[in-house]
Amino acid sequence: MPLPDLSLGWLSLPQASPLELISAAAGAGFSSVSLRIAADPGDPEPALASDPQMVRQVKAALSDTGIFLAEMGSIRMHGPRPSDWCLPSLEAGASLGAHTLIALIFEPNAHKRLEDFCDLCQAASVFGLRVAIEFALFSAVPTLEDAQALALASGMANAGIAVDALHLARSGGQPANLHRAAPELIFLAQLCDAPAVGATDLEGLRQEARQHRLDPGCGDLPLVDFVLALPVYFPLELEVPCSLTAALSPAQRAKQIAERSRDFLSERGIY
């Protein structure tokens, strides 16, 4: 059974290649995926954008499966001006059909943070891309309110916010906070579950976000209220990296995420 408007985030299958992820998502009934197109400056892992042959193979796989690219992963901002290094990644993401990228911001200086974000938005606009700020306690933009303030301060028409159920909870936010955010600024919503109480230190929060999330319905987050606080029938990206499922193949894990997410949403009358 297809899952309209549900996307499989790349971090959910961190060991899968882009082609494996697309195949697994299609087999599990997802309508879209996200892919990690860019690598950080100095990252030993090559960016997808640096491999033209792989970009062509990914484009063919998306076409063959009918899966589309919902978003192209994150541009991490912590030092170099984004436009000095990320243009090939933006071009590759746009060529694969992405409309949105995520800005994960670690720049501590407020003035440079705004300048760099505006620079990224300007560069992204050339390729028709929107830029969604992902707030997280372990970043330089820790809360939903901080993300909205930065997006508005930029004055950029393609600036918005990515709201992640885990990051909202761990930053002290509640689903009701979403009602106070400008709905036109919410570009992306990421869904997962987790225990009610998480780590108390920033490194622990970072590890939880990247390795220890739970599928919807398997934890204690107020996910029903989170989804209902979003704009009507808003598409959801499942971002559920879970070290407990490491033994599963990409296809098995994608089906598990799909089944649990479908059951959670349908049993509560959300989808």
C-alpha positions in Angstrom: 0.0 0.0 0.0 1.6 3.3 -1.0 2.3 6.0 1.6 1.4 9.3 -0.1 3.2 12.3 1.2 5.6 10.2 3.3 9.3 10.5 2.6 12.2 8.3 3.8 15.1 10.4 5.1 18.6 9.3 4.3 19.7 9.3 7.9 17.2 6.5 8.6 19.4 4.1 6.5 22.8 5.6 7.2 24.7 2.7 5.8 22.7 2.4 2.6 24.1 3.8 -0.7 21.8 6.3 -2.5 20.7 3.6 -4.9 20.0 1.2 -2.1 18.0 3.8 -0.3 15.9 4.7 -3.4 15.2 1.0 -4.0 14.3 0.3 -0.4 12.0 3.4 -0.2 10.2 2.3 -3.4 9.8 -1.2 -2.2 8.3 0.0 1.1 5.8 2.3 -0.5 7.3 5.7 0.2 6.7 8.4 -2.3 10.0 10.3 -1.9 13.4 10.3 -0.3 16.1 12.7 0.9 19.7 12.1 -0.1 22.9 13.4 1.4 24.2 15.4 -1.6 26.8 17.6 0.0 29.7 16.7 2.3 31.3 19.1 4.7 34.5 20.9 3.7 37.3 18.5 4.7 34.9 15.6 5.2 36.8 12.4 4.2 33.5 10.9 2.8 33.1 12.2 -0.7 30.0 14.1 -1.6 27.5 12.5 -4.0 27.8 15.8 -6.0 31.4 15.0 -6.7 30.6 11.8 -8.6 28.9 12.6 -11.9 28.4 9.0 -12.7 26.5 8.4 -9.5 24.4 11.5 -10.0 23.4 10.0 -13.4 22.6 6.7 -11.8 20.6 8.3 -9.0 18.6 10.3 -11.6 17.8 7.1 -13.5 16.8 5.3 -10.3 14.5 8.0 -9.3 12.9 8.0 -12.7 12.6 4.2 -12.9 11.0 3.9 -9.4 8.8 7.0 -9.6 10.4 8.2 -6.3 11.2 11.9 -6.2 13.8 13.7 -4.2 12.1 15.7 -1.5 15.2 17.4 -0.1 18.9 17.2 -0.7 20.2 17.0 2.9 22.1 19.6 4.8 24.7 22.3 4.2 26.6 22.6 7.4 27.6 26.2 8.2 30.7 26.6 10.5 33.5 28.5 8.9 33.8 28.8 5.2 31.3 31.0 3.4 28.8 28.5 1.9 29.0 29.8 -1.7 32.7 29.2 -1.6 32.2 25.5 -1.6 28.6 24.3 -1.9 27.7 25.4 -5.4 28.4 22.0 -7.1 26.2 20.3 -4.4 23.4 22.8 -5.0 23.5 22.2 -8.7 23.5 18.5 -8.3 20.6 18.6 -5.9 18.5 20.8 -8.2 19.4 18.6 -11.2 17.9 15.6 -9.3 14.7 17.4 -8.6 15.2 18.7 -5.1 13.3 21.8 -4.1 14.6 22.2 -0.5 17.9 21.9 1.4 18.6 22.0 5.1 20.9 24.5 6.8 22.5 23.1 9.9 24.2 26.0 11.5 27.1 26.0 13.9 28.6 29.4 13.3 28.9 31.0 16.8 29.2 34.6 15.7 25.7 36.1 15.2 26.7 38.6 12.6 28.6 36.0 10.5 25.8 33.5 11.0 23.3 35.9 9.4 25.7 36.9 6.6 26.5 33.2 5.8 22.8 32.2 5.9 21.9 35.0 3.5 24.8 33.9 1.3 23.5 30.4 1.2 20.0 31.5 0.4 21.2 33.7 -2.4 23.3 30.8 -3.8 20.4 28.4 -3.5 18.0 30.8 -5.2 20.0 30.5 -8.4 19.0 26.8 -8.5 15.4 27.3 -7.4 16.1 25.9 -4.0 14.5 26.8 -0.7 16.6 26.7 2.5 15.1 25.3 5.7 17.0 26.1 9.0 17.1 23.0 11.2 17.2 24.0 14.8 18.8 21.8 17.4 20.1 22.3 20.9 23.6 21.3 19.9 23.7 23.8 17.0 24.0 27.6 17.0 20.2 27.8 16.3 18.8 25.9 19.3 15.1 26.6 19.2 12.2 27.0 16.8 11.9 30.6 17.8 15.6 31.2 17.0 15.2 29.6 13.6 12.2 31.7 12.8 14.0 34.9 13.9 17.0 34.1 11.7 14.8 33.3 8.7 12.9 36.6 9.1 16.1 38.6 9.7 17.6 37.3 6.5 14.8 38.9 4.4 15.3 36.1 1.9 12.2 34.9 0.1 13.5 31.3 0.0 14.3 31.1 3.8 12.3 28.9 6.1 12.4 26.3 8.8 12.6 22.5 9.2 10.7 21.3 12.2 11.9 18.0 13.7 9.8 16.3 16.4 12.8 15.2 18.4 14.6 18.6 18.2 11.4 20.4 19.2 11.0 18.3 22.3 14.6 18.3 23.4 14.8 22.1 23.0 11.9 22.5 25.4 9.3 23.2 22.8 5.8 21.8 22.5 3.6 21.2 19.5 1.7 24.3 20.5 4.8 26.3 19.6 4.2 25.4 15.9 0.9 27.4 16.0 2.9 30.5 16.8 5.3 30.0 13.9 4.4 31.6 10.5 3.0 28.6 8.5 4.6 29.8 5.3 8.0 29.5 6.9 7.6 25.8 7.7 9.2 24.0 4.7 9.8 20.6 6.1 8.7 18.4 9.0 10.6 15.4 10.2 9.0 12.7 12.3 10.4 10.2 14.8 9.7 9.1 18.3 11.9 8.9 21.4 11.7 8.5 25.2 10.1 11.4 27.0 13.5 12.3 28.7 16.7 12.4 26.7 20.4 13.1 27.3 21.3 16.0 29.5 24.5 17.0 27.6 25.0 18.3 24.1 27.1 15.4 22.9 24.5 12.9 24.2 21.7 14.9 22.4 23.8 14.8 19.2 24.3 11.0 19.4 20.6 10.5 20.1 19.6 12.5 17.1 21.9 10.6 14.8 21.8 7.0 16.2 19.0 6.5 18.8 15.7 7.6 17.4 12.6 5.4 17.5 9.8 4.8 15.0 6.5 6.6 15.5 4.5 5.0 18.2 7.5 3.4 19.9 8.3 6.2 22.3 6.7 9.0 24.3 6.8 12.2 22.1 3.5 14.0 21.5 3.5 13.1 17.9 -0.2 13.3 17.3 -0.3 16.9 18.5 2.9 17.6 16.5 1.4 16.4 13.2 -1.9 18.1 13.8 -0.1 21.4 14.6 1.4 21.4 11.1 -0.2 23.0 8.1 -3.1 20.8 6.8 -1.9 17.5 5.2 1.7 18.5 5.4 4.2 16.0 4.0 6.3 14.2 6.5 9.9 12.9 6.3 10.6 9.9 8.5 14.0 10.4 10.1 14.6 7.5 12.4 18.2 6.3 12.6 18.2 3.5 15.2 21.2 1.6 16.3 18.9 -1.2 17.5 18.0 -2.1 13.9 21.5 -2.2 12.5 21.2 -5.9 11.6 18.3 -5.3 9.2 18.9 -4.8 5.5 18.0 -1.4 3.9 14.9 -3.1 2.4 13.8 -4.6 5.7 14.4 -1.5 7.7 12.5 0.7 5.2 9.5 -1.7 5.3 9.6 -1.6 9.1 9.6 2.2 9.2 6.8 2.3 6.6 4.6 -0.2 8.4 5.0 1.4 11.9 4.5 4.9 10.5 1.4 3.9 8.5 -0.1 2.1 11.5 0.6 4.9 13.8 -0.9 7.6 11.6 -3.9 5.6 10.3 -4.9 4.2 13.8 -5.1 7.8 15.0 -6.9 9.0 12.0 -4.2 11.4 10.9 -3.6 10.0 7.4 
